[in-house]
Amino acid sequence: LFAIFAFATCGGYSGELRLSVDCANKSESDLSIDIAFAYPFRLHQVNFEVPTCEGKRRENLSLIGDFSSSAEFFVTIAVFAFLYSLAATVVYIFFQNQYRENNRGPLIDFIVTVVFSFLWLVSSSAWAKGLSDVKIATDPDEVLLLMSACKHQSNKCLPVRSPVMSSLNTSVVFGYLNFILWAGNIWFVFKETGWHSSAQRHPPDSMEKQPSGYNQGGYNQDSYGPTGGYNQPGSYGQVDEYGQSQSYGQSGPTSFANQM
């Protein structure tokens, strides 16, 4: 869903700016010069005609710059991320057993997620820079500087309308949101891999040695009686030793009476 918003707000953009050239000779003026441009922002191919304020002659100009590389790179990453997310969702739901077989599926998923996280960061940063250049190249004040008629003080050149860039700004925001989303998903995909499972199945050696040392100490040998035979078989469960006055009947109560 985030990938759709990213490439839709950028790839479907079209904008327009309007200029006004008021010549000293009013008959030569053009008060509504519309310049339209769109994705992929090859602005040097956007041509428009403006008056020269020298008779009826008009000059053919074009905007400056080609920013298609960063824009197309951004849209391409967004489209492929959408397709992979769609395919991964189908695999998660309908092919879970094949996905976990030989741990190959989680490893491929982990590597692709890391790659897409990096590509989202690079493409979003490149497109943010490209968008900044597009805004400068389509600024009406900058475009007016290209006109020869605007170099004479007798003629009045004014910007009428600037292009709306809100959707392009939104595309950059969605680009960085996609980077955060994919980077955060790296941990969840890593938990599905064999690397995370093997780390949990094999704890450190110090933790394995602790229980053996705990049971081998004097806890079961010397702590419950002076003879050390409380847990030894045949001392407590035999009837003949249990009934003797010197082993259990006298030593236990006598010790208790002394303590009282």
N, C-alpha and C positions, 0 to 999 in steps of 0.2 A: 504494500500500500504506500509506504514512504517512497519507494522507487518510482511508482507511477506518478506521484505528485512531483517528483524531481524532474523527470524528463518531460512531463506534460507542461509544466510551467515554463520550461526553457524551449523545448522543441516546437511548441505551438504559439510562440510569441510573434506578434507583428505590431509595429509602432509607426508613428507618424509625427512629424514636426511641421510647423507652418511659419513662413517668414513673410515679411512685407518690405517691398522696395518702393519708396516714394520718390520719384525723380523730380528734378526741378521743372521739367516739362511733364505736366500731369498725364498727358496722353501716352507717355512711354512707361508709366508706372505699372507695377504689378503688386497688388496688396494682398494676394493670397497665393503664395508659392508653397505647395504641399510636397513634402519629401517623405516617401514611405520606405520602410526597411523591415526586414524580418529575419528569422533564423534561416541560415546559419551565420548571418552577420558578415557577409562579404561586402563590406560597405563600399569598397572601391568599384564595385559593379553597379552601385545605385546612382543613376544619372538623373539630372534635372536641369531645366532651362530657366535662366533668370535674365531680366533685362539689363542692358548695359547703359541705359540712359543716354545713348548716343544714336538717336534715330530709332528706327524699328529693329535694329540688329539685336539679337539675343545670343548669349553665350551658353555653351553646354558644359556643365560642371559635374563632378561626382564627389561623393563623400570620401574620406580618407581612412584607410585601414582595412585589414582582413583579419577577423577574429574568429574565423570558422574552426580553427584547429582546437582551441580550448572548448568551444561550445559543443562541437561534435564529439569530442572525447568525453565530455561530461554526460551527454545524452547516451552515448554508446555504453558507458559503464552502468548507467541507470537501467537501460533496457536489458542488458545481460544479467544484472543483479535481480531484476524482476523475474526473468525466465528461470534463473537458478533457484530462486526462492519458491517459485511455483513447482518446479520439478522436485525439490527437496521435500516440500509439503506432501506431495503424492507418495514419495518413497517412505516418509515417516508413517503415513497412515496405512498404506496398502502393502508395503514390502518391508516390514520391520524385521522379519527373520533374515531375509537376504541382506538387509542393511548391516546387521550385526555379524554376519557370517565371516569368519576369519579376521574380524576386526578391520577389514579393508574399507568398508563404508564409512565408519567414523573417522578413520585417518584421512580419507579423501575429503570428507566434509570439513574436517579441521583445517586442512591446508587451503582449501578454497575459501573458507571464511577469513583466514588471515590475509590471503591475497586480496580479496574484495575489500577488506578494511583498509588496507594500504592504498588501493586504487581509489576508493571513495575520498580519502584524505587528499591525494594528489590531484584528482580531477576537480574536486570542490575548490581547492586553493587556486588551481589554474583558471577555472571559470570565474572565480571572484576577481582575479586580476584582469581577465578578459572583459568582464562586465564593467569594471572601472574604466577601461579604455573605450568601451562602446559608449558609455555615458559622455566621455569627453568628446569623442568624434561626432556624436549626434547632438551636442549642445548647440542650440540655435546661435548663440553668440559666437561660437567657434566657426560655424558654417558661414556666417555673414562675412567673416574675414576672407573667405575664398572669392567673394564677388568683387569684380573691378569697380562696379558702380558704387559700392559702399566705401571706396577709398576717397571719394570726393565729398567734401563737407556740404556741398549744395544738395546732395541727395540724402534722404533719410531712410535708413535701414533698421527695421525693428523686428525682434522676435515676437511672434503672435502666440504660438503654442509650443510647448515642449513635449517630448514623448513621455508616456507613462511607463515607468520602469518597475512598478510594484510587483508584477508577476516574476520578473527576472530576479529581483531581490529575494522573493520567496523561494525561487529555485536554489539559490545559494544556501539559504537557511536549511532547506530540506537536504541538500548535499551533505552538510555537516551533521545533521541529525542522523542521516544514514550511516555516516562514519561512526558516530557514537553507538548506534544500534548494532552494527556489525562487530565493532570492537568489543562491546560488552557481551556479545554472543559467543566470543571465542572461549570463554571459560566454560560455558554450558556444553559446547561441542567437545571441549577437551575432556570433560568428565565422562563422555561416552567412549573415549579411546582406551586402548589397552595400556597406555602409559599411566593413566590415572588409576586404573584397576590394579595393575601390578604394584604400584606404590602403596596401595592400601593392603594388599595381600602379604607383602613382605615388609613388616615394620623393622625398625633398627634393631641391632643385635643386643643392645643394652636393655631394651624392653623385654627381649626373649629370655635373657639370663636372670632377670629379677625374680620370677616365680620359683625357679629351681633353687636359688640361694635362700629364698625365704622358707622353703620347706626343709632344706637340709640343715638348717641351724638347730639351736637347742630348744626350739619351740615344742617339738614333740618328744624330746628325749629327757630333758633335765628339769622341766619347769613344774611338773605335777607331782613330784614326790622325790624323796631323797634317794630312792633306789633306782629311779629312772625307768620304772616298769609299768607305768599306768596304762599305756597303750599297747603293751606287749601282750600277745595272745597267750592265754593260759593263766594269767595272774588275777584278772578281774572276773572272768566268766566262769572259772571252775568253782564248784560248790565247796570242795574241801578247803581251799584257801580262803574263800569268802567267809566261811564260818569260823575261822581261827581267831582267837582273842587277840593275838599279838599283831596281826597284819592289818586288819581294818577296824575291828570293834573297839580296840583300846587306843591305838595311836591317833585315830581321827578325833574321837571325842575328847581325849586328854589334851590334845593340842588346842582344841576349841575352848575347853574349860580354862586352860592357862591364858589364852588370849582374852577371855572374858574377865 
